[in-house]
Amino acid sequence: MASPPHTSKTLKLERYNSYLRRLHSTKVLNASSKLIFRVTLLIALVLILFFTLNYPPLSDKNPNHAHLHHHNFLSAALFTSSAGGDAWEKQVRHSSTPKKPNGLSVLVTGAAGFVGSHCSIALKKRGDGVLGLDNFNSYYDPSLKRARQKLLLKNQVFIVEGDLNDASLLTKLFDVVPFTHILHLAAQAGVRYAMQNPQSYVSSNIAGFVNLLEVAKTANPQPAIVWASSSSVYGLNTQVPFSELDRTDQPASLYAATKKAGEEIAHTYNHIYGLSLTGLRFFTVYGPWGDLIWLISFSRKISCKGLWTRRRKAQEAVAKKNGPAQLRVYNLGNTSPVPVGKLVSILEGLLRTKARKHVIKMPRNGDVPYTHANVTLAYRDFGYQPTTDLATGLRKFVKWYVDYYGIQTRVKKDSDINSEHPEESV
Ligand SMILES: *[C@@H]1O[C@H](CO)[C@@H](O)[C@H](O)[C@H]1NC(C)=O
């Protein structure tokens, strides 16, 4: 009989076919469950986006600043889709790899800021590797930060757009790059704005700082940290010039209080985890590419309050790591106070205009009457000696300002600015 083998062949074939059918239906089932999963995920994401945009954090009482949070959220969302790829990692590595032997690899937070951009370029020019981090928030003109970002890119410094409070972003950066140093300048600045948006100071200057320290403490190698404290920690201290030994327990603004908190938090991380932390108490800074918060009112009127200090070049701010696990603070500023009247008359000379002065009694909103630095300590340890006097510094600043903003009317030409010596005429 020829049939049995034939039958068994048909049987086998049928079994095989049904196997294929089962396989196929499983595949269909798998595919459809994948589809369902993806659709659910998409709906969830859309819902999260919807609720985040419509209900900003409860802590943010001021609706005017809600857009800061939207911006952070959106940039974080953009980050997850664009960052983390090979091209992104290559850019991050390229930017942070030192060009000279034994060069540093520095993460600069707040790299699109005034001090951050100058320091990043100075470090890069010195042969160190630099990676920037900035959230480009709109506390002041974000277009100025974007312009600095372009300048940094020209100097081969890449800025990652993200927030200090994004722990997974920071962890990722430290996974990709073995940073030897962090220059932590990102912060919510300004003493008066603290009354409008107090939570932003807690979020950046305290929570953000702790987040950074948490990542740094476990990083291998453990990076040395240089960070921006503030001369405002001297608060109501009346003993001038301000010395690092003076009391700093009477802050006059929430900004000052968060910076003082930063100094105490630094103590904790040094004490427990052996992190090396150097705080720089910056006195007022100004110069080319500077933000103009302090000068904005000039074209309208100037409010004169107490004394104004001389300033210093921002590039000199980077302290060196010096032995293991240090905890230090340094004043960085100029040593002779200049009355606001003199500042105004120098600017009048440079801009060939008369200021309409409106002298007011100093309000109790966070400003302090004196800021006058004793920089003996920074001189002893780093040879820190500011060389730019106020007249020279303002001339450089005005030259940049006029170029950058394209102001022509009633302003001296660059050549005039370069050839004159206003410090001699006032
Ligand atoms: C400046 O500060 C140092 C300590 O850093 C102190 O020894 C010195 O006396 C201070 N100078 C003045 C003029 O207060």
The ligand as a Tripos MOL2 file, in Angstrom:
@<TRIPOS>MOLECULE
LIG
   14    14     1     0     0
SMALL
NO_CHARGES

@<TRIPOS>ATOM
      1 C1         41.8840   91.2350   55.3590 C.3       1 LIG1
      2 O1         41.6050   89.8910   55.6550 O.3       1 LIG1
      3 C2         42.6590   89.1970   56.2860 C.3       1 LIG1
      4 C3         42.2270   87.7630   56.4840 C.3       1 LIG1
      5 O2         41.9290   87.1910   55.2600 O.3       1 LIG1
      6 C4         42.9990   89.8550   57.6030 C.3       1 LIG1
      7 O3         44.0960   89.2040   58.1860 O.3       1 LIG1
      8 C5         43.3300   91.3320   57.3730 C.3       1 LIG1
      9 O4         43.5170   91.9730   58.6020 O.3       1 LIG1
     10 C6         42.2010   92.0160   56.6280 C.3       1 LIG1
     11 N1         42.5740   93.3720   56.2710 N.am      1 LIG1
     12 C7         41.8110   94.4330   56.5890 C.2       1 LIG1
     13 C8         42.3190   95.7630   56.1180 C.3       1 LIG1
     14 O5         40.7670   94.3340   57.1830 O.2       1 LIG1
@<TRIPOS>BOND
     1     1     2 1
     2     1    10 1
     3     2     3 1
     4     3     4 1
     5     3     6 1
     6     4     5 1
     7     6     7 1
     8     6     8 1
     9     8     9 1
    10     8    10 1
    11    10    11 1
    12    11    12 1
    13    12    13 1
    14    12    14 2
@<TRIPOS>SUBSTRUCTURE
     1 LIG1         1 GROUP 0 **** ****
